[in-house]
Amino acid sequence: MEMLQGIRATSKASLKLQCLFATQGDVREAKELYEFFASDMGNLPDYDPVAPTWVDSTKDAANGLFEWVKENKDTLAQAYDFVRDLVGRRGGTALYSAGTTAADAAGAMGNAAGAVGSAAAELPPINV
């Protein structure tokens, strides 16, 4: 009777094996025990479901993230514009605006780097 308490029916295959184990290998008794349990479990799967691999889980999470971004791209764009406006009000400068191209933005960054380099060249030497 103690062996019957350990039966955990997760699939038809596992229930058959557990019934066979509980009856100590007696196939006739195991079959009767299996029919007793399975008669009330119509939606029991044939085999235990296989757990997804790490790659499958990661792929599903990434797909979910990309779907979320696609569904919320307008909200994300509004948030980006809001932050860009805040930076502009505080005196910061945005690297580029919506009307600029990548080449314009790269040129602006190059001009900013040149201005920093020329300002550093104008500093007096440090005497130690």
WOGIUR-V636323 format. One record per pair of residues at least 6 apart in sequence whose C-alpha atoms are under 8 Angstrom apart, sorted by the first residue. I is the first residue (numbers start at 1). J is the second residue. If there is no record, write none. Layout:
BEGIN
i=I j=J
i=I j=J
END
This chain:
BEGIN
i=3 j=22
i=4 j=22
i=7 j=15
i=7 j=18
i=7 j=19
i=8 j=15
i=8 j=18
i=9 j=15
i=10 j=44
i=10 j=45
i=10 j=47
i=10 j=48
i=11 j=44
i=11 j=45
i=11 j=46
i=11 j=47
i=11 j=48
i=12 j=38
i=12 j=44
i=12 j=45
i=12 j=46
i=12 j=47
i=13 j=46
i=13 j=47
i=13 j=48
i=14 j=47
i=14 j=48
i=15 j=34
i=16 j=30
i=16 j=31
i=16 j=34
i=19 j=30
i=19 j=31
i=19 j=33
i=19 j=34
i=20 j=26
i=20 j=27
i=20 j=29
i=20 j=30
i=20 j=31
i=22 j=30
i=23 j=29
i=23 j=30
i=38 j=44
i=69 j=76
i=84 j=94
i=87 j=93
i=87 j=94
i=88 j=94
i=95 j=105
i=95 j=108
i=95 j=109
i=96 j=104
i=96 j=105
END
